[in-house]
Amino acid sequence: MGNGLWLITILKEQPWIGFVVGLVLFLALFGLKKWLFAKMESNNESS
């Protein structure tokens, strides 16, 4: 639990860090989803 507390403290002092981290995670997941769908489409076309 100790590791989570410093993160909460940082987010309370600088909320923009949490926004940036959330944005990066969202973009990474969105990009991964698009990449997976593109890969699945190419596999469907080839078979």
mmCIF file of the N, C-alpha and C atoms, coordinates in Angstrom:
data_MODEL
# 
_entry.id   MODEL 
# 
loop_
_atom_site.group_PDB 
_atom_site.id 
_atom_site.type_symbol 
_atom_site.label_atom_id 
_atom_site.label_alt_id 
_atom_site.label_comp_id 
_atom_site.label_asym_id 
_atom_site.label_entity_id 
_atom_site.label_seq_id 
_atom_site.pdbx_PDB_ins_code 
_atom_site.Cartn_x 
_atom_site.Cartn_y 
_atom_site.Cartn_z 
_atom_site.occupancy 
_atom_site.B_iso_or_equiv 
_atom_site.pdbx_formal_charge 
_atom_site.auth_seq_id 
_atom_site.auth_comp_id 
_atom_site.auth_asym_id 
_atom_site.auth_atom_id 
_atom_site.pdbx_PDB_model_num 
ATOM 1   N N  . MET A 1 1  ? 0.835  -1.207  0.000   1.00 0.00 ? 1  MET A N  1 
ATOM 2   C CA . MET A 1 1  ? 0.000  0.000   0.000   1.00 0.00 ? 1  MET A CA 1 
ATOM 3   C C  . MET A 1 1  ? 0.865  1.251   0.000   1.00 0.00 ? 1  MET A C  1 
ATOM 4   N N  . GLY A 1 2  ? 2.063  1.155   0.553   1.00 0.00 ? 2  GLY A N  1 
ATOM 5   C CA . GLY A 1 2  ? 2.949  2.316   0.631   1.00 0.00 ? 2  GLY A CA 1 
ATOM 6   C C  . GLY A 1 2  ? 3.286  2.906   -0.728  1.00 0.00 ? 2  GLY A C  1 
ATOM 7   N N  . ASN A 1 3  ? 3.379  2.065   -1.734  1.00 0.00 ? 3  ASN A N  1 
ATOM 8   C CA . ASN A 1 3  ? 3.719  2.552   -3.068  1.00 0.00 ? 3  ASN A CA 1 
ATOM 9   C C  . ASN A 1 3  ? 2.602  3.403   -3.660  1.00 0.00 ? 3  ASN A C  1 
ATOM 10  N N  . GLY A 1 4  ? 1.357  3.074   -3.330  1.00 0.00 ? 4  GLY A N  1 
ATOM 11  C CA . GLY A 1 4  ? 0.233  3.829   -3.861  1.00 0.00 ? 4  GLY A CA 1 
ATOM 12  C C  . GLY A 1 4  ? 0.089  5.207   -3.231  1.00 0.00 ? 4  GLY A C  1 
ATOM 13  N N  . LEU A 1 5  ? 0.557  5.357   -1.984  1.00 0.00 ? 5  LEU A N  1 
ATOM 14  C CA . LEU A 1 5  ? 0.368  6.620   -1.267  1.00 0.00 ? 5  LEU A CA 1 
ATOM 15  C C  . LEU A 1 5  ? 1.160  7.762   -1.885  1.00 0.00 ? 5  LEU A C  1 
ATOM 16  N N  . TRP A 1 6  ? 2.408  7.515   -2.312  1.00 0.00 ? 6  TRP A N  1 
ATOM 17  C CA . TRP A 1 6  ? 3.185  8.617   -2.903  1.00 0.00 ? 6  TRP A CA 1 
ATOM 18  C C  . TRP A 1 6  ? 2.559  9.075   -4.203  1.00 0.00 ? 6  TRP A C  1 
ATOM 19  N N  . LEU A 1 7  ? 1.942  8.141   -4.944  1.00 0.00 ? 7  LEU A N  1 
ATOM 20  C CA . LEU A 1 7  ? 1.267  8.503   -6.192  1.00 0.00 ? 7  LEU A CA 1 
ATOM 21  C C  . LEU A 1 7  ? 0.079  9.411   -5.904  1.00 0.00 ? 7  LEU A C  1 
ATOM 22  N N  . ILE A 1 8  ? -0.705 9.062   -4.890  1.00 0.00 ? 8  ILE A N  1 
ATOM 23  C CA . ILE A 1 8  ? -1.862 9.883   -4.512  1.00 0.00 ? 8  ILE A CA 1 
ATOM 24  C C  . ILE A 1 8  ? -1.402 11.272  -4.064  1.00 0.00 ? 8  ILE A C  1 
ATOM 25  N N  . THR A 1 9  ? -0.303 11.328  -3.310  1.00 0.00 ? 9  THR A N  1 
ATOM 26  C CA . THR A 1 9  ? 0.227  12.614  -2.841  1.00 0.00 ? 9  THR A CA 1 
ATOM 27  C C  . THR A 1 9  ? 0.640  13.489  -4.017  1.00 0.00 ? 9  THR A C  1 
ATOM 28  N N  . ILE A 1 10 ? 1.330  12.896  -4.991  1.00 0.00 ? 10 ILE A N  1 
ATOM 29  C CA . ILE A 1 10 ? 1.758  13.659  -6.178  1.00 0.00 ? 10 ILE A CA 1 
ATOM 30  C C  . ILE A 1 10 ? 0.539  14.174  -6.937  1.00 0.00 ? 10 ILE A C  1 
ATOM 31  N N  . LEU A 1 11 ? -0.475 13.322  -7.108  1.00 0.00 ? 11 LEU A N  1 
ATOM 32  C CA . LEU A 1 11 ? -1.667 13.726  -7.856  1.00 0.00 ? 11 LEU A CA 1 
ATOM 33  C C  . LEU A 1 11 ? -2.426 14.842  -7.152  1.00 0.00 ? 11 LEU A C  1 
ATOM 34  N N  . LYS A 1 12 ? -2.397 14.859  -5.808  1.00 0.00 ? 12 LYS A N  1 
ATOM 35  C CA . LYS A 1 12 ? -3.056 15.944  -5.066  1.00 0.00 ? 12 LYS A CA 1 
ATOM 36  C C  . LYS A 1 12 ? -2.312 17.254  -5.264  1.00 0.00 ? 12 LYS A C  1 
ATOM 37  N N  . GLU A 1 13 ? -0.981 17.192  -5.300  1.00 0.00 ? 13 GLU A N  1 
ATOM 38  C CA . GLU A 1 13 ? -0.185 18.412  -5.431  1.00 0.00 ? 13 GLU A CA 1 
ATOM 39  C C  . GLU A 1 13 ? -0.131 18.914  -6.871  1.00 0.00 ? 13 GLU A C  1 
ATOM 40  N N  . GLN A 1 14 ? -0.091 17.990  -7.837  1.00 0.00 ? 14 GLN A N  1 
ATOM 41  C CA . GLN A 1 14 ? -0.034 18.379  -9.255  1.00 0.00 ? 14 GLN A CA 1 
ATOM 42  C C  . GLN A 1 14 ? -1.028 17.555  -10.065 1.00 0.00 ? 14 GLN A C  1 
ATOM 43  N N  . PRO A 1 15 ? -2.275 18.004  -10.110 1.00 0.00 ? 15 PRO A N  1 
ATOM 44  C CA . PRO A 1 15 ? -3.317 17.233  -10.811 1.00 0.00 ? 15 PRO A CA 1 
ATOM 45  C C  . PRO A 1 15 ? -3.050 17.066  -12.299 1.00 0.00 ? 15 PRO A C  1 
ATOM 46  N N  . TRP A 1 16 ? -2.278 17.970  -12.909 1.00 0.00 ? 16 TRP A N  1 
ATOM 47  C CA . TRP A 1 16 ? -2.026 17.879  -14.354 1.00 0.00 ? 16 TRP A CA 1 
ATOM 48  C C  . TRP A 1 16 ? -1.232 16.625  -14.696 1.00 0.00 ? 16 TRP A C  1 
ATOM 49  N N  . ILE A 1 17 ? -0.429 16.121  -13.737 1.00 0.00 ? 17 ILE A N  1 
ATOM 50  C CA . ILE A 1 17 ? 0.323  14.893  -13.988 1.00 0.00 ? 17 ILE A CA 1 
ATOM 51  C C  . ILE A 1 17 ? -0.656 13.732  -14.196 1.00 0.00 ? 17 ILE A C  1 
ATOM 52  N N  . GLY A 1 18 ? -1.690 13.667  -13.370 1.00 0.00 ? 18 GLY A N  1 
ATOM 53  C CA . GLY A 1 18 ? -2.700 12.627  -13.513 1.00 0.00 ? 18 GLY A CA 1 
ATOM 54  C C  . GLY A 1 18 ? -3.421 12.728  -14.846 1.00 0.00 ? 18 GLY A C  1 
ATOM 55  N N  . PHE A 1 19 ? -3.674 13.958  -15.294 1.00 0.00 ? 19 PHE A N  1 
ATOM 56  C CA . PHE A 1 19 ? -4.329 14.171  -16.585 1.00 0.00 ? 19 PHE A CA 1 
ATOM 57  C C  . PHE A 1 19 ? -3.449 13.669  -17.718 1.00 0.00 ? 19 PHE A C  1 
ATOM 58  N N  . VAL A 1 20 ? -2.157 14.011  -17.653 1.00 0.00 ? 20 VAL A N  1 
ATOM 59  C CA . VAL A 1 20 ? -1.218 13.596  -18.696 1.00 0.00 ? 20 VAL A CA 1 
ATOM 60  C C  . VAL A 1 20 ? -1.094 12.074  -18.726 1.00 0.00 ? 20 VAL A C  1 
ATOM 61  N N  . VAL A 1 21 ? -0.955 11.450  -17.543 1.00 0.00 ? 21 VAL A N  1 
ATOM 62  C CA . VAL A 1 21 ? -0.839 9.989   -17.472 1.00 0.00 ? 21 VAL A CA 1 
ATOM 63  C C  . VAL A 1 21 ? -2.106 9.331   -18.012 1.00 0.00 ? 21 VAL A C  1 
ATOM 64  N N  . GLY A 1 22 ? -3.261 9.848   -17.644 1.00 0.00 ? 22 GLY A N  1 
ATOM 65  C CA . GLY A 1 22 ? -4.527 9.304   -18.138 1.00 0.00 ? 22 GLY A CA 1 
ATOM 66  C C  . GLY A 1 22 ? -4.641 9.429   -19.649 1.00 0.00 ? 22 GLY A C  1 
ATOM 67  N N  . LEU A 1 23 ? -4.221 10.570  -20.188 1.00 0.00 ? 23 LEU A N  1 
ATOM 68  C CA . LEU A 1 23 ? -4.270 10.791  -21.627 1.00 0.00 ? 23 LEU A CA 1 
ATOM 69  C C  . LEU A 1 23 ? -3.358 9.811   -22.356 1.00 0.00 ? 23 LEU A C  1 
ATOM 70  N N  . VAL A 1 24 ? -2.153 9.619   -21.827 1.00 0.00 ? 24 VAL A N  1 
ATOM 71  C CA . VAL A 1 24 ? -1.198 8.685   -22.436 1.00 0.00 ? 24 VAL A CA 1 
ATOM 72  C C  . VAL A 1 24 ? -1.763 7.263   -22.416 1.00 0.00 ? 24 VAL A C  1 
ATOM 73  N N  . LEU A 1 25 ? -2.327 6.845   -21.284 1.00 0.00 ? 25 LEU A N  1 
ATOM 74  C CA . LEU A 1 25 ? -2.911 5.505   -21.191 1.00 0.00 ? 25 LEU A CA 1 
ATOM 75  C C  . LEU A 1 25 ? -4.071 5.343   -22.164 1.00 0.00 ? 25 LEU A C  1 
ATOM 76  N N  . PHE A 1 26 ? -4.919 6.363   -22.272 1.00 0.00 ? 26 PHE A N  1 
ATOM 77  C CA . PHE A 1 26 ? -6.055 6.305   -23.186 1.00 0.00 ? 26 PHE A CA 1 
ATOM 78  C C  . PHE A 1 26 ? -5.587 6.172   -24.625 1.00 0.00 ? 26 PHE A C  1 
ATOM 79  N N  . LEU A 1 27 ? -4.609 6.988   -25.013 1.00 0.00 ? 27 LEU A N  1 
ATOM 80  C CA . LEU A 1 27 ? -4.094 6.938   -26.381 1.00 0.00 ? 27 LEU A CA 1 
ATOM 81  C C  . LEU A 1 27 ? -3.423 5.604   -26.665 1.00 0.00 ? 27 LEU A C  1 
ATOM 82  N N  . ALA A 1 28 ? -2.697 5.066   -25.682 1.00 0.00 ? 28 ALA A N  1 
ATOM 83  C CA . ALA A 1 28 ? -2.023 3.774   -25.863 1.00 0.00 ? 28 ALA A CA 1 
ATOM 84  C C  . ALA A 1 28 ? -3.060 2.671   -26.078 1.00 0.00 ? 28 ALA A C  1 
ATOM 85  N N  . LEU A 1 29 ? -4.118 2.657   -25.265 1.00 0.00 ? 29 LEU A N  1 
ATOM 86  C CA . LEU A 1 29 ? -5.154 1.634   -25.408 1.00 0.00 ? 29 LEU A CA 1 
ATOM 87  C C  . LEU A 1 29 ? -5.894 1.794   -26.730 1.00 0.00 ? 29 LEU A C  1 
ATOM 88  N N  . PHE A 1 30 ? -6.190 3.027   -27.113 1.00 0.00 ? 30 PHE A N  1 
ATOM 89  C CA . PHE A 1 30 ? -6.892 3.290   -28.364 1.00 0.00 ? 30 PHE A CA 1 
ATOM 90  C C  . PHE A 1 30 ? -6.031 2.855   -29.548 1.00 0.00 ? 30 PHE A C  1 
ATOM 91  N N  . GLY A 1 31 ? -4.740 3.182   -29.503 1.00 0.00 ? 31 GLY A N  1 
ATOM 92  C CA . GLY A 1 31 ? -3.818 2.792   -30.570 1.00 0.00 ? 31 GLY A CA 1 
ATOM 93  C C  . GLY A 1 31 ? -3.667 1.287   -30.658 1.00 0.00 ? 31 GLY A C  1 
ATOM 94  N N  . LEU A 1 32 ? -3.595 0.629   -29.506 1.00 0.00 ? 32 LEU A N  1 
ATOM 95  C CA . LEU A 1 32 ? -3.463 -0.828  -29.470 1.00 0.00 ? 32 LEU A CA 1 
ATOM 96  C C  . LEU A 1 32 ? -4.704 -1.487  -30.072 1.00 0.00 ? 32 LEU A C  1 
ATOM 97  N N  . LYS A 1 33 ? -5.873 -0.937  -29.750 1.00 0.00 ? 33 LYS A N  1 
ATOM 98  C CA . LYS A 1 33 ? -7.115 -1.478  -30.280 1.00 0.00 ? 33 LYS A CA 1 
ATOM 99  C C  . LYS A 1 33 ? -7.160 -1.325  -31.797 1.00 0.00 ? 33 LYS A C  1 
ATOM 100 N N  . LYS A 1 34 ? -6.792 -0.159  -32.304 1.00 0.00 ? 34 LYS A N  1 
ATOM 101 C CA . LYS A 1 34 ? -6.772 0.068   -33.752 1.00 0.00 ? 34 LYS A CA 1 
ATOM 102 C C  . LYS A 1 34 ? -5.784 -0.874  -34.427 1.00 0.00 ? 34 LYS A C  1 
ATOM 103 N N  . TRP A 1 35 ? -4.612 -1.057  -33.804 1.00 0.00 ? 35 TRP A N  1 
ATOM 104 C CA . TRP A 1 35 ? -3.584 -1.928  -34.378 1.00 0.00 ? 35 TRP A CA 1 
ATOM 105 C C  . TRP A 1 35 ? -4.063 -3.376  -34.410 1.00 0.00 ? 35 TRP A C  1 
ATOM 106 N N  . LEU A 1 36 ? -4.720 -3.811  -33.310 1.00 0.00 ? 36 LEU A N  1 
ATOM 107 C CA . LEU A 1 36 ? -5.230 -5.181  -33.265 1.00 0.00 ? 36 LEU A CA 1 
ATOM 108 C C  . LEU A 1 36 ? -6.302 -5.409  -34.325 1.00 0.00 ? 36 LEU A C  1 
ATOM 109 N N  . PHE A 1 37 ? -7.204 -4.451  -34.499 1.00 0.00 ? 37 PHE A N  1 
ATOM 110 C CA . PHE A 1 37 ? -8.241 -4.598  -35.514 1.00 0.00 ? 37 PHE A CA 1 
ATOM 111 C C  . PHE A 1 37 ? -7.638 -4.625  -36.910 1.00 0.00 ? 37 PHE A C  1 
ATOM 112 N N  . ALA A 1 38 ? -6.628 -3.796  -37.162 1.00 0.00 ? 38 ALA A N  1 
ATOM 113 C CA . ALA A 1 38 ? -5.964 -3.787  -38.464 1.00 0.00 ? 38 ALA A CA 1 
ATOM 114 C C  . ALA A 1 38 ? -5.279 -5.126  -38.709 1.00 0.00 ? 38 ALA A C  1 
ATOM 115 N N  . LYS A 1 39 ? -4.653 -5.680  -37.682 1.00 0.00 ? 39 LYS A N  1 
ATOM 116 C CA . LYS A 1 39 ? -3.974 -6.970  -37.810 1.00 0.00 ? 39 LYS A CA 1 
ATOM 117 C C  . LYS A 1 39 ? -4.989 -8.085  -38.089 1.00 0.00 ? 39 LYS A C  1 
ATOM 118 N N  . MET A 1 40 ? -6.126 -8.040  -37.394 1.00 0.00 ? 40 MET A N  1 
ATOM 119 C CA . MET A 1 40 ? -7.156 -9.048  -37.614 1.00 0.00 ? 40 MET A CA 1 
ATOM 120 C C  . MET A 1 40 ? -7.723 -8.948  -39.024 1.00 0.00 ? 40 MET A C  1 
ATOM 121 N N  . GLU A 1 41 ? -7.914 -7.729  -39.515 1.00 0.00 ? 41 GLU A N  1 
ATOM 122 C CA . GLU A 1 41 ? -8.427 -7.546  -40.879 1.00 0.00 ? 41 GLU A CA 1 
ATOM 123 C C  . GLU A 1 41 ? -7.462 -8.107  -41.895 1.00 0.00 ? 41 GLU A C  1 
ATOM 124 N N  . SER A 1 42 ? -6.175 -7.869  -41.721 1.00 0.00 ? 42 SER A N  1 
ATOM 125 C CA . SER A 1 42 ? -5.184 -8.368  -42.683 1.00 0.00 ? 42 SER A CA 1 
ATOM 126 C C  . SER A 1 42 ? -5.131 -9.892  -42.631 1.00 0.00 ? 42 SER A C  1 
ATOM 127 N N  . ASN A 1 43 ? -5.315 -10.474 -41.450 1.00 0.00 ? 43 ASN A N  1 
ATOM 128 C CA . ASN A 1 43 ? -5.331 -11.940 -41.340 1.00 0.00 ? 43 ASN A CA 1 
ATOM 129 C C  . ASN A 1 43 ? -6.565 -12.520 -42.019 1.00 0.00 ? 43 ASN A C  1 
ATOM 130 N N  . ASN A 1 44 ? -7.705 -11.835 -41.917 1.00 0.00 ? 44 ASN A N  1 
ATOM 131 C CA . ASN A 1 44 ? -8.925 -12.316 -42.548 1.00 0.00 ? 44 ASN A CA 1 
ATOM 132 C C  . ASN A 1 44 ? -8.809 -12.262 -44.061 1.00 0.00 ? 44 ASN A C  1 
ATOM 133 N N  . GLU A 1 45 ? -8.158 -11.224 -44.600 1.00 0.00 ? 45 GLU A N  1 
ATOM 134 C CA . GLU A 1 45 ? -8.010 -11.090 -46.046 1.00 0.00 ? 45 GLU A CA 1 
ATOM 135 C C  . GLU A 1 45 ? -7.072 -12.144 -46.625 1.00 0.00 ? 45 GLU A C  1 
ATOM 136 N N  . SER A 1 46 ? -6.018 -12.468 -45.885 1.00 0.00 ? 46 SER A N  1 
ATOM 137 C CA . SER A 1 46 ? -5.007 -13.399 -46.383 1.00 0.00 ? 46 SER A CA 1 
ATOM 138 C C  . SER A 1 46 ? -5.505 -14.844 -46.395 1.00 0.00 ? 46 SER A C  1 
ATOM 139 N N  . SER A 1 47 ? -6.471 -15.177 -45.524 1.00 0.00 ? 47 SER A N  1 
ATOM 140 C CA . SER A 1 47 ? -6.914 -16.577 -45.480 1.00 0.00 ? 47 SER A CA 1 
ATOM 141 C C  . SER A 1 47 ? -8.147 -16.810 -46.344 1.00 0.00 ? 47 SER A C  1 
# 
